[in-house]
Amino acid sequence: MNNLDNPFEYINKPLKDVPAELKERVMKDVAYAKLLMELASLFSLNVGSVIERTVVKRRENKK
């Protein structure tokens, strides 16, 4: 496929097989990226919760 080919011509054609090593490496990379995203999500949610609790307790202590 060169730059002048229409990429939509390839949509309905069967997929080509990839080497098992490449497929395994890509799947590991995807799993690693998913793990990192989940860990980042857990950390950011916990930080927000801590900030919220701190603000609420400070308001209660001022009363």
C-alpha positions in Angstrom: 0.0 0.0 0.0 1.5 3.3 -1.0 0.4 6.8 -0.2 -2.0 7.0 -3.2 -3.9 3.8 -2.5 -7.4 4.2 -1.2 -7.4 2.7 2.4 -11.1 2.0 2.2 -10.5 -0.7 -0.5 -8.9 -2.9 2.2 -11.8 -2.8 4.7 -13.8 -5.8 3.4 -10.8 -8.0 2.7 -9.8 -10.8 5.1 -7.3 -10.0 7.8 -3.7 -11.3 7.5 -2.2 -13.5 10.1 0.7 -12.1 12.2 3.6 -14.0 13.7 2.8 -15.5 17.1 5.7 -13.7 18.7 4.5 -10.3 17.5 0.9 -11.0 18.6 2.1 -12.1 22.1 4.3 -9.0 22.5 1.5 -6.7 21.5 -1.0 -8.4 23.9 1.6 -8.1 26.7 2.0 -4.4 26.0 -1.7 -3.9 25.9 -2.1 -5.7 29.3 0.7 -3.6 30.8 -0.8 -0.4 29.5 -4.2 -1.4 31.0 -2.6 -2.2 34.3 -0.9 1.2 34.4 -4.1 3.0 33.6 -6.0 1.1 36.3 -3.3 1.9 38.9 -3.3 5.5 37.9 -7.1 5.6 38.2 -7.0 4.1 41.7 -4.3 6.6 42.8 -6.1 9.6 41.4 -9.5 8.5 43.0 -7.8 8.1 46.4 -6.2 11.5 46.2 -9.5 13.1 45.5 -11.1 11.3 48.4 -8.4 12.4 50.8 -8.8 16.0 49.7 -12.6 15.8 50.1 -12.3 14.3 53.6 -9.8 16.9 54.6 -11.9 19.8 53.5 -15.0 18.4 55.2 -13.1 17.9 58.5 -11.7 21.4 58.4 -15.2 22.8 57.9 -16.5 20.8 60.9 -13.6 21.9 63.1 -14.3 25.6 62.3 -17.9 25.4 63.6 
